[in-house]
Amino acid sequence: MTQQTQPRPQGAPGALSLWIQRRANASTAKKIRRKGGQMMGMDLLVLHTVGRRTGEARENPLAWFDDGAGGRLVVASGGGSRNPGWFANLAAHPDQVAVELHGSGTVPVTAHVLDDAERARAWPTIAAAAPTIDKHQRKSDRRYPVVRLVPAGA
């Protein structure tokens, strides 16, 4: 009996790509916990989400930017022509999101996807701190969502 598989949707990563990504994420998260996190001049955090289909815990190291009001901004810039998996997980389970910074434990957060006006105000700060993300955004057909993460209850 042969098993039929559905073709992978356009822009979706393949199994090998996902395996490499998960290994790299685990290695980077470990480095953030051990030594602190900075890459290409950007501060890093570990975003904790729950898989939208699997219900399994997921960790993604992400660059973050200070929003000037006690929160952190993250940009859904990976994923090719689609939003990255962590963004879909965050949207599916917004009540199960947490962040981890070097030297601190995991802190539950409230995630808010910025609307167009909020994103327009935040983008110059992100572009100044991370010109590479801005360059990729200018080349992409997809508008990168920006998410504000605020400690739960704040």
Contacts in CASP RR format, 6 or more apart in sequence:
PFRMAT RR
TARGET T0000
AUTHOR 0000-0000-0000
METHOD contacts of the structure
MODEL  1
MTQQTQPRPQGAPGALSLWIQRRANASTAKKIRRKGGQMMGMDLLVLHTV
GRRTGEARENPLAWFDDGAGGRLVVASGGGSRNPGWFANLAAHPDQVAVE
LHGSGTVPVTAHVLDDAERARAWPTIAAAAPTIDKHQRKSDRRYPVVRLV
PAGA
8 14 0 8 1.000
9 82 0 8 1.000
10 81 0 8 1.000
11 79 0 8 1.000
11 80 0 8 1.000
11 81 0 8 1.000
11 82 0 8 1.000
12 82 0 8 1.000
13 21 0 8 1.000
13 79 0 8 1.000
25 59 0 8 1.000
25 60 0 8 1.000
25 61 0 8 1.000
26 59 0 8 1.000
28 39 0 8 1.000
28 44 0 8 1.000
28 61 0 8 1.000
29 46 0 8 1.000
29 59 0 8 1.000
29 60 0 8 1.000
29 61 0 8 1.000
29 100 0 8 1.000
31 37 0 8 1.000
32 44 0 8 1.000
32 45 0 8 1.000
32 46 0 8 1.000
32 61 0 8 1.000
32 100 0 8 1.000
32 101 0 8 1.000
32 102 0 8 1.000
33 46 0 8 1.000
33 100 0 8 1.000
33 102 0 8 1.000
33 103 0 8 1.000
35 102 0 8 1.000
36 44 0 8 1.000
36 102 0 8 1.000
36 103 0 8 1.000
37 43 0 8 1.000
37 44 0 8 1.000
37 61 0 8 1.000
37 102 0 8 1.000
38 44 0 8 1.000
39 63 0 8 1.000
40 130 0 8 1.000
40 132 0 8 1.000
42 63 0 8 1.000
42 64 0 8 1.000
42 65 0 8 1.000
42 129 0 8 1.000
42 130 0 8 1.000
43 63 0 8 1.000
43 64 0 8 1.000
43 65 0 8 1.000
44 61 0 8 1.000
44 62 0 8 1.000
44 63 0 8 1.000
44 64 0 8 1.000
45 61 0 8 1.000
45 62 0 8 1.000
45 64 0 8 1.000
45 72 0 8 1.000
45 74 0 8 1.000
45 99 0 8 1.000
45 100 0 8 1.000
45 101 0 8 1.000
46 59 0 8 1.000
46 60 0 8 1.000
46 61 0 8 1.000
46 62 0 8 1.000
46 99 0 8 1.000
46 100 0 8 1.000
46 101 0 8 1.000
47 59 0 8 1.000
47 60 0 8 1.000
47 61 0 8 1.000
47 62 0 8 1.000
47 74 0 8 1.000
47 86 0 8 1.000
47 90 0 8 1.000
47 97 0 8 1.000
47 98 0 8 1.000
47 99 0 8 1.000
47 149 0 8 1.000
48 57 0 8 1.000
48 58 0 8 1.000
48 59 0 8 1.000
48 97 0 8 1.000
48 98 0 8 1.000
48 99 0 8 1.000
48 100 0 8 1.000
48 106 0 8 1.000
49 57 0 8 1.000
49 58 0 8 1.000
49 60 0 8 1.000
49 86 0 8 1.000
49 89 0 8 1.000
49 90 0 8 1.000
49 93 0 8 1.000
49 96 0 8 1.000
49 97 0 8 1.000
50 56 0 8 1.000
50 57 0 8 1.000
50 58 0 8 1.000
50 89 0 8 1.000
50 92 0 8 1.000
50 93 0 8 1.000
50 96 0 8 1.000
51 57 0 8 1.000
51 58 0 8 1.000
51 89 0 8 1.000
51 92 0 8 1.000
51 93 0 8 1.000
52 88 0 8 1.000
52 89 0 8 1.000
52 91 0 8 1.000
52 92 0 8 1.000
52 93 0 8 1.000
55 93 0 8 1.000
58 86 0 8 1.000
58 89 0 8 1.000
60 84 0 8 1.000
60 86 0 8 1.000
62 74 0 8 1.000
62 75 0 8 1.000
62 86 0 8 1.000
63 74 0 8 1.000
63 75 0 8 1.000
63 130 0 8 1.000
63 133 0 8 1.000
64 72 0 8 1.000
64 73 0 8 1.000
64 74 0 8 1.000
64 99 0 8 1.000
64 149 0 8 1.000
65 72 0 8 1.000
65 73 0 8 1.000
65 74 0 8 1.000
65 75 0 8 1.000
65 122 0 8 1.000
65 125 0 8 1.000
65 126 0 8 1.000
65 129 0 8 1.000
65 130 0 8 1.000
66 72 0 8 1.000
66 73 0 8 1.000
66 125 0 8 1.000
67 73 0 8 1.000
67 122 0 8 1.000
67 125 0 8 1.000
67 148 0 8 1.000
70 150 0 8 1.000
70 154 0 8 1.000
71 148 0 8 1.000
71 149 0 8 1.000
71 150 0 8 1.000
71 151 0 8 1.000
72 99 0 8 1.000
72 148 0 8 1.000
72 149 0 8 1.000
72 150 0 8 1.000
73 114 0 8 1.000
73 122 0 8 1.000
73 125 0 8 1.000
73 126 0 8 1.000
73 146 0 8 1.000
73 147 0 8 1.000
73 148 0 8 1.000
73 149 0 8 1.000
74 146 0 8 1.000
74 147 0 8 1.000
74 149 0 8 1.000
75 126 0 8 1.000
75 130 0 8 1.000
75 133 0 8 1.000
75 144 0 8 1.000
75 145 0 8 1.000
75 146 0 8 1.000
75 147 0 8 1.000
76 83 0 8 1.000
76 84 0 8 1.000
76 86 0 8 1.000
76 87 0 8 1.000
76 144 0 8 1.000
76 145 0 8 1.000
76 146 0 8 1.000
76 147 0 8 1.000
77 84 0 8 1.000
77 133 0 8 1.000
77 136 0 8 1.000
77 137 0 8 1.000
77 144 0 8 1.000
78 84 0 8 1.000
78 144 0 8 1.000
79 85 0 8 1.000
80 140 0 8 1.000
80 142 0 8 1.000
81 141 0 8 1.000
81 142 0 8 1.000
82 142 0 8 1.000
83 142 0 8 1.000
83 145 0 8 1.000
87 145 0 8 1.000
87 147 0 8 1.000
90 97 0 8 1.000
90 111 0 8 1.000
90 147 0 8 1.000
91 113 0 8 1.000
94 110 0 8 1.000
94 111 0 8 1.000
97 108 0 8 1.000
97 109 0 8 1.000
97 110 0 8 1.000
97 111 0 8 1.000
97 149 0 8 1.000
98 106 0 8 1.000
98 107 0 8 1.000
98 108 0 8 1.000
98 109 0 8 1.000
99 106 0 8 1.000
99 107 0 8 1.000
99 109 0 8 1.000
99 149 0 8 1.000
100 106 0 8 1.000
100 107 0 8 1.000
107 151 0 8 1.000
107 152 0 8 1.000
108 151 0 8 1.000
108 152 0 8 1.000
109 149 0 8 1.000
109 150 0 8 1.000
109 151 0 8 1.000
109 152 0 8 1.000
110 149 0 8 1.000
110 150 0 8 1.000
110 151 0 8 1.000
110 152 0 8 1.000
110 153 0 8 1.000
110 154 0 8 1.000
111 147 0 8 1.000
111 148 0 8 1.000
111 149 0 8 1.000
112 147 0 8 1.000
112 148 0 8 1.000
112 150 0 8 1.000
113 145 0 8 1.000
113 146 0 8 1.000
113 147 0 8 1.000
114 122 0 8 1.000
114 145 0 8 1.000
114 146 0 8 1.000
114 147 0 8 1.000
114 148 0 8 1.000
118 146 0 8 1.000
118 148 0 8 1.000
119 145 0 8 1.000
119 146 0 8 1.000
122 146 0 8 1.000
123 134 0 8 1.000
123 146 0 8 1.000
126 133 0 8 1.000
126 134 0 8 1.000
126 146 0 8 1.000
127 133 0 8 1.000
127 134 0 8 1.000
133 144 0 8 1.000
137 143 0 8 1.000
137 144 0 8 1.000
END
